[in-house]
Amino acid sequence: MRFSNLTPTGIASRLIDLLIGIVTLVAIGALWEYLVQNGHLNPYFFPPPTEIADELEKITTVGFPRGVTIFSHIQATVLRILKGYAMAAVLGIPIGLFVGSRQFLDRAVMPVVTFARSVATISLLPLMVAWFGVGELSRVLLVFYGCFWVIMTNSAFAVKTIHPQYIQAAETLGASKTQIFFQVMLPASLPRIFSGMKVALGLAFLYIVAVELINAEEGLGSLIWEARTFYRSDTMMVGLFMLSIFGFALAQGLDLLEKVLLPWAESLEEIER
Amino acid sequence: MNEKIRIAGVFKSFKSRRNEESVAVEDINLTVQTNEFVTLVGRSGCGKTTLLNMMAGLLRPTDGSILIDDQPVDGPGPDRGMVFQHSALFPWLTTAGNIEFGPKNQGVPKAKRREIAQELIELVRLKGFENKYPRELSGGMQQRVAIARALATDPEILLMDEPFGALDELTRSEMQSELLRIWQARTKTVIFVTHSISEAIFLSDRVIILSPHPGRIRKEVVIDLPRPRQLASQEFLQYYEEIQSAIF
């Protein structure tokens, strides 16, 4: 009745939306190309789409720096994100659920949490390097740190705000404490846990690029930074577009996962950060 | 008839944050017979929901005792089914999943609880909606599921907290007739909380009128009319006036 986005007309209207989006993008690209070709924009600062495509081809075959192809950059960045993000989810969700379901613990822990997540994550990089060296570990841990607090606080908040009537209903139906946790509190928390995970994914991209800008040899962030040394704005644009494509793809994947896992949930609009 | 519920000298007070005590119900004495349909009516603040929650075991009386089959109530349990005002259905479970929740957690095997759910779905006339989620159902249908869910553990007592309060007028009167049909099919002891005097007369064997601040029993009216009852009949109106004058 209310799953209107799955009806034939719903699918049609989404396709039309997609089409409009593509047409808009193509139009902007064409305008850009036109402005550069006719001398209205400086190609040095605003490399036109055709030039960016050429550059992408070069990075794919020759690599930038020579030998390091776009695939290695993408792989390095995506792997760092996935490692840090997965760690943050695996630890953040259970810890958040545990803390949120115990009032005393919640009161004791939350001030620490508020402080820890107020620390600007990037500013921890030098400290991470001092503790864990300049290798992969400190990069991944930084992503982990940035994501963990968001996932954990959202999970804790999710349990805290469960409507007490769900618990009461389960109690009058004879469910035990364990049954209530796994069959009521956990599913009731999932929509908000997911919204925390979505915010964290965006943050993961933010932090990894910052880390790679400062210290890394491979990765889309370091590609952009290296290009700067040679004043290659077309190369920077390639890195930038790759980042947005993969950021978008992962976010869409997460949305899809949510739709599959939580067909019953309406998407949450308000999000805790 | 046997005595099913005995409430003797029950007081309930709550402490506010500033440690002020407020009395919700005071000196409640009430016995309910097996298979009787009793309604609690009264204005907001008369403690009718508090009283119901104490029978459910969700609240403990500050003083006095509540006995069910001569046993003191000690926490909630599947022998007392509860239907809430806003269905409180689990949104992540389908109609069948919600109904099977109680039996499942009692360890009833899968095939058996499927059977229980099927039977109840037919009883509440929701065939074809087994696999719908609550948000795909109308308010009236949600309350049908909530009633079926409460019946799934085969409780002897059904506690209903303004179950039709959030429904529109037409759905509400339809659900009242449905409830009577279900009650007659399953013979339960029902405690029903409502704001509506006509709902109370239409449904119950006995109406308990509570007065607020603190909640006390003001009057009891036995409704001695054959069912189905006619809302506009002379006797109905007389009961209405009697109850209304007791409330105000």
Boltz contact constraints between the chains, C-beta under 6 A:
constraints:
  - contact:
      token1: [A, 1]
      token2: [B, 136]
      max_distance: 6.0
  - contact:
      token1: [A, 2]
      token2: [B, 136]
      max_distance: 6.0
  - contact:
      token1: [A, 165]
      token2: [B, 84]
      max_distance: 6.0
  - contact:
      token1: [A, 165]
      token2: [B, 88]
      max_distance: 6.0
  - contact:
      token1: [A, 168]
      token2: [B, 58]
      max_distance: 6.0
  - contact:
      token1: [A, 169]
      token2: [B, 88]
      max_distance: 6.0
  - contact:
      token1: [A, 171]
      token2: [B, 76]
      max_distance: 6.0
  - contact:
      token1: [A, 172]
      token2: [B, 56]
      max_distance: 6.0
  - contact:
      token1: [A, 172]
      token2: [B, 76]
      max_distance: 6.0
  - contact:
      token1: [A, 172]
      token2: [B, 82]
      max_distance: 6.0
  - contact:
      token1: [A, 173]
      token2: [B, 78]
      max_distance: 6.0
  - contact:
      token1: [A, 173]
      token2: [B, 101]
      max_distance: 6.0
  - contact:
      token1: [A, 173]
      token2: [B, 102]
      max_distance: 6.0
  - contact:
      token1: [A, 174]
      token2: [B, 77]
      max_distance: 6.0
  - contact:
      token1: [A, 174]
      token2: [B, 78]
      max_distance: 6.0
  - contact:
      token1: [A, 174]
      token2: [B, 102]
      max_distance: 6.0
  - contact:
      token1: [A, 174]
      token2: [B, 105]
      max_distance: 6.0
  - contact:
      token1: [A, 174]
      token2: [B, 106]
      max_distance: 6.0
  - contact:
      token1: [A, 175]
      token2: [B, 105]
      max_distance: 6.0
  - contact:
      token1: [A, 179]
      token2: [B, 105]
      max_distance: 6.0
  - contact:
      token1: [A, 187]
      token2: [B, 92]
      max_distance: 6.0
  - contact:
      token1: [A, 264]
      token2: [B, 91]
      max_distance: 6.0
  - contact:
      token1: [A, 264]
      token2: [B, 92]
      max_distance: 6.0
  - contact:
      token1: [A, 264]
      token2: [B, 133]
      max_distance: 6.0
